[in-house]
Amino acid sequence: GAPVNVSFVVDGYNITVTWEPPASNANSLDCYYVVTGTKYLSTNGVFDGISNAKVTYVAGSARECVLNVTNSGEYAIGVRACNRFGTGPYGFSLGEIV
């Protein structure tokens, strides 16, 4: 399953991302997380794509990380759990970097 309660706090261009593990990986020793921050591009409010993807790999015991971004705008932050059985779906949070 996807990590739950994905959220982030912005401090300048640093995004501190936090999450809780999915129930299926809560006690897994071989789990790690992939945290991705992607900036939405839009024209007149219409979604045009993403850019400036920031990807961080985080050890399974961790429940937070910091992403550094270089531009303001709306970001989608995704966290997914990975283990020896494969990669799970993303848990997401959306927010504005001003």
Disulfide bonds with the S-S distance in Angstrom:
none
